[in-house]
Amino acid sequence: MKKPLVFILNGINLNMFGRRDPAHYGTATLGDIDQRLTELAGELGLEVEFFQSNHEGDFVEKIHQIHFSEAAGVIVNAGAWTHYSYGLADALAILDVPVVEVHMSNVHAREEFRHFSVLSGVVKGSIAGFGVDSYLLALRAVAGLISKR
């Protein structure tokens, strides 16, 4: 039997994890996060596919491709796009699989503009503030949502 496929989408500037503001984001690189997710996916009986872009149009195009794929779920960390990209929210709303929003830092304990997510209305839930564990918690949440479908 084919394992359910979960896409992990990382947006603008997130390729700089490990180098960018370690006080908020820690020292793990995006590659480190991907490795941890791959290991957990194996334990959960899932496949994961990763995508990162600093170009909003490419990010939206990837979401469109996911719509036509055999995806079972999506985890998205859109970075700063979270707070203003209605186009990205519209694209995510097209998906008919569970989508979980994730943030490494506690966005609610940071600058005021980070307190609001335009994505929150179109995702199943949001996880923030647990560093790399935010991603792992999101994968566990998506796995649970997939199993209920």
C-alpha positions, 0 to 999 in steps of 0.5 A: 500500500502506498504511503500518504504523501505530505508536502512541507512548504517553506516560504520566504527567507526560511532557507536561511534558518540556522543563519538568521536570528538564532535567538528566534529561530535557533541554529537548525538549518532547513536541511536539519528540519527536513531530516527530522521530518523525514525520520518522523514521517517514516515512523508515522508511515508517511512520505514527505516532499519538501519545497522552499521558495523566496518567490511568491508566484512559484510558491502559489504555483506549487500549491496549484500542483499539489491540488492536482497531486495525490497529496494527503496533507500539507504543512506550510510555513509561509514566513512573512507572507503569512501576515499579508499574502491574500493570494497565498491564502486563496491558493491554500483554500483551493486544497481539499486536504488537511493544511497545518500552518507552522512557525518556529517562533512564538509569533504572538510574543513578537512584533505586532504585525506578526500577531495576525495570519491571513492564512489562519482562516483557510488552514486546519490549525496553527502551531507556533513557538516550539522551534523545530518541534513545531514542524514535528508537532505539525506532522503528527497533527497532519497524520492524525487528520489523515487517519480520520479521513 
